[in-house]
Amino acid sequence: MTVRTRFAPSPTGYLHIGGARTALFSWLHARRHGGRFVLRIEDTDLERSSVESVNAILEGMTWLGLSYDEGPFSQMDRMHRYEEVIQHLIDDGHAYRCYCSKERLEELRERQMANKEKPRYDGHCEHLQGPPPEGVSPVIRFRNPKSGKIVVNDMIRGKVVFDNAELDDLIIARSDGTPTYNLCVVVDDAEMGITHVIRGDDHLNNTPRQINILRALGYEPPIYAHVPMILGEDGKRLSKRHGAVSVMQYQEDGYLPEALLNYLVRLGWSHGDQEIFSLDEMAELFDVHEVNHAASAFNPEKLLWLNHHYIKTSPVDYVARQLMPHLGRLGIDPSTGGPDILEVVDALRERARTLVEMAEMSQYFYQDFEDFDEAAAKKHLRPVCEDALLLSREHLAALDEWTAEALHAVVTVVSEELDVNMGKVAQPLRVAVSGRSATPGIDVTLYLVGRENTLARIDRALDYISERKAP
């Protein structure tokens, strides 16, 4: 048997963290077993589905690197097939038309609630005799078995048993003829040969209903795995304030896809004490049977830690490519001048936790800054620092080669000539050329800023000191 999994999002919004984890688990299960991963867009909710959402889902999948082997398939392209299946169920006695009004159903629900009964359809139209009511467009209901049990051997939860007597006759086609989710997903999973359905545990209650429909159509149900939900650190359902934003928002915020994937795979699954996994390692080691039964808590700090790890350890040219769009948003195009972007990345990768931080940290290498950081200037651009800057400028201007080694030697010579520690020279220089008090090593900083900019910015800092000295 060839393993076939699927990711089947509804295009009613962006690809969020929960959906991305489900997609990842499904992708990994297929990859580990040499199977096929199918992408299906469940777009029958015409009021809420949109082309923009479809594009957002596809963009998110591409950014994460979760390539699909088949699809994307659209349910809207299969409407005729669903209609055939519904008619087949009616003809075989597995479905019937229901003419109950909304008012009757609401009264039924209120009465059941008042009697402390489980709200459910009472089968009023199941054996309707005589001509149907005029002017009423019926819904189609599936005739659920009235006895027996449904056993779901869930790969994560184990054996889960449902009593058919607790299930009512669900609607499989609306009054306008459009099929509902539970009908479409059954037909698609069966006809696309899906062998393993990995999805959120919010779908667990749909599973016995879907199994009954599958069996009514003569299909063997797939194997199910219901993944527990993701909670915020406060134990509440994950929301935007916890970080449940679009996957592409993480790209906007300067995260690498490898970091997000590594974080998502560890939300509910582990392999010993290992924290860092490449995508190949995930595909080799991931076992859906080992996913935790309990919900996982989303920890933004852990994700940030992982992102910093990947920024530090990924190839410099790869990080540089990922950094470029963030530089562009700051109006920086490294190809038009300034230091080599690879050297900038190498200088900043130990400090920057996100690509947004790295872009902001590198801004002074490519653009003049408007003002000195107030606190940094107050401490390091005082009149007492003037001699260090003047002597540094003199030595820097005389350099034959602008290399990190030569620049380090200048700072050493100036500190010796003034008989002060190197920090008394390096810090005024750092604030003078960058506008801030924290940068990479002073030699690397001066090298990347360049000779012309360094000398011009030292002059600017000296003017600033002169203004402070003025009455």
Buried (B, 14 or more C-beta within 10 A) or exposed (E): EEBBBBBBBBBEBBBBBBBBBBBBBBBBBBBBBEBBBBBBBBBBBEEEBBEEBBEBBBBBBEBBEBEBBBBBBBBBEBBEBBBEBBEEBBEEEBBBBBBBEEEEBEEBBEEBEEEEEEEBBBBBBBEBEEEEEEEEEBBBBBBBBEEEEBEBEBBBBEEBEBEBEEBBBBBBBBBEEBBBBBBBBBBBBBEBBBBBBBBBBEBBEBBBBBBBBBBBBEBEBBBBBBBBBBBBEEEEEBEEEBBBBBBBBBBBBBBBBBBBBBBBBBBBBBBEEEBEBEBEBBBEBBEBEEBEEEBBBBBEEBBBBBBBBBBEEBEBEEBBEBBBEBBEEBEBEBEEEBBEBBBBBBBBBEBBBBBBBBBBBBBBBBEEBEEBBEEBBEBBBEEEBBBBBEBBBEBBEEEEEBEBEBBBBBBBBBBEEBEEEBEBBBBBBBBBBBBBBEBBBBBBBBBBBBBEBBBBBBEBBBEBBEEEEEE
